[in-house]
Amino acid sequence: MAGIAFPIHVWAIVIILITFPSWLLRLSMGELVGAISYPLVDALLESSILLLGFVILAFILPGKWLADKFVALSSALAWLMAAWAVLVQFIYVRIVQWGPEKMIPGSLLVVFSLGLVYWLVQRYDQLGNLIKRLVQGLMVLAYLYLIFDMLGLVVVVVRNL
């Protein structure tokens, strides 16, 4: 879970920090806590849905495809998908204006990069071990994210009752 949650939460925190100065100027303390809670809850939901998707794939696909190196593969693929999502957010205005002549090659590039990362992790055990060690180091952050996510979930639920 830490390998999947890390890039999603880092991006949520970056978005919060980018908008935080403008929130300070116009929101009360209660509104500020609420405004911070929503991206955290969203990151929790995104991480959970992505993890559930990888678990379902691990059950559906043959064991050697995903289940043997589940942590390394799911983490590497989640990091790559997060990087693509960040890039899309930066150039969203341009992407909306693209026609099929640019959209199809762009989509194929994303699929190719996912396949390449999958192949690299499957092919090189050292890379998989490195990713596993990195994910183990990220576990402390995952626990912190979970605590803040749960606090944010409480705030969101209380605000919407």
C-alpha positions in Angstrom: 0.0 0.0 0.0 2.9 2.4 0.8 4.2 2.2 -2.8 0.8 3.1 -4.2 -0.1 5.7 -1.6 3.2 7.6 -1.7 3.0 9.3 -5.2 -0.7 10.0 -4.8 -0.3 11.6 -1.4 2.8 13.6 -2.4 0.8 15.1 -5.3 -2.1 15.9 -3.1 0.2 17.6 -0.6 1.8 19.6 -3.4 -1.6 20.8 -4.6 -2.5 21.7 -1.1 0.7 23.7 -0.6 0.2 25.5 -3.9 -3.2 26.7 -3.0 -2.6 27.1 0.7 -1.5 30.8 0.6 -4.7 31.9 -1.2 -6.7 29.8 1.3 -5.1 31.6 4.2 -6.2 35.0 2.9 -9.8 34.1 2.5 -10.8 31.2 4.7 -11.5 30.8 8.3 -9.7 28.2 10.3 -12.6 25.7 10.1 -12.9 26.3 6.4 -9.2 25.8 6.0 -9.3 22.5 7.8 -12.1 21.4 5.5 -10.4 22.5 2.4 -7.3 20.5 3.4 -9.4 17.5 4.3 -11.0 17.0 0.9 -7.7 16.4 -1.1 -6.5 14.0 1.6 -9.7 12.0 1.5 -9.5 12.0 -2.3 -5.9 10.6 -2.1 -7.1 7.9 0.3 -9.9 6.9 -2.1 -7.5 7.0 -5.1 -4.9 4.8 -3.3 -7.6 2.4 -2.1 -9.1 2.0 -5.6 -5.8 1.6 -7.3 -4.7 -1.0 -4.7 -8.0 -2.9 -5.1 -7.4 -2.8 -8.9 -4.0 -4.3 -8.5 -5.3 -7.0 -6.1 -8.0 -7.9 -8.6 -5.5 -8.1 -11.4 -3.3 -10.3 -9.2 -6.2 -12.8 -8.8 -7.3 -12.7 -12.4 -3.9 -12.8 -14.2 -1.6 -15.9 -14.1 0.6 -15.9 -11.0 3.8 -15.2 -12.8 2.4 -12.0 -14.4 1.8 -10.0 -11.2 1.4 -12.0 -8.0 5.1 -13.1 -7.8 6.4 -9.6 -7.6 3.2 -7.8 -6.5 4.8 -5.1 -4.3 7.5 -4.1 -6.8 5.3 -4.2 -9.9 2.3 -2.5 -8.3 4.5 0.2 -6.8 6.5 0.8 -10.0 3.3 0.9 -12.2 1.6 3.3 -9.7 4.6 5.6 -9.7 4.6 5.7 -13.5 0.9 6.3 -13.7 1.2 9.1 -11.1 4.0 10.7 -13.2 1.8 10.5 -16.3 -1.1 12.0 -14.3 1.0 14.9 -13.2 2.2 15.6 -16.7 -1.4 15.5 -18.0 -2.4 18.0 -15.3 0.4 20.4 -16.4 -0.5 20.3 -20.1 -4.2 19.7 -19.7 -5.2 22.7 -21.8 -3.1 21.5 -24.7 -4.4 17.9 -24.4 -8.0 19.1 -24.6 -7.2 20.7 -27.9 -5.5 17.6 -29.4 -7.2 15.6 -32.1 -7.0 11.9 -32.7 -3.7 12.4 -34.6 -2.0 13.4 -31.3 -4.2 11.5 -28.8 -3.6 8.0 -30.2 0.2 8.3 -30.2 0.1 9.8 -26.7 -2.0 7.0 -25.4 0.2 4.4 -27.1 3.3 6.1 -25.4 1.6 5.7 -22.0 0.8 2.0 -22.7 4.3 1.4 -24.0 5.9 2.9 -20.9 3.7 0.8 -18.6 4.7 -2.3 -20.6 8.4 -1.3 -20.4 8.3 -0.8 -16.6 6.5 -4.1 -16.2 9.1 -5.8 -18.3 12.0 -4.2 -16.5 10.7 -5.2 -13.1 10.0 -8.7 -14.2 13.4 -9.1 -16.0 15.7 -7.6 -13.4 15.3 -9.0 -9.9 17.7 -6.4 -8.5 15.3 -3.6 -9.6 12.4 -5.4 -7.9 14.4 -5.7 -4.7 15.4 -2.1 -4.8 11.7 -1.1 -5.2 10.7 -3.3 -2.3 13.4 -1.8 -0.1 12.2 1.7 -1.1 8.6 0.8 -0.3 9.6 -0.6 3.1 11.2 2.8 3.8 8.0 4.5 2.8 5.9 2.6 5.3 6.4 5.2 8.0 5.0 7.9 5.7 2.1 5.6 4.7 1.1 5.4 8.4 1.3 9.2 8.7 -0.8 9.6 5.5 -3.3 7.1 6.9 -3.6 9.0 10.2 -4.1 12.4 8.4 -6.5 10.7 5.9 -8.6 9.4 8.7 -8.7 12.8 10.4 -9.7 14.3 7.0 -12.4 11.7 6.5 -13.8 12.5 10.0 -13.8 16.3 9.1 -15.5 15.6 5.7 -18.2 13.4 7.2 -18.9 15.9 10.0 -19.0 18.8 7.6 -21.5 17.0 5.3 -23.9 15.9 8.0 
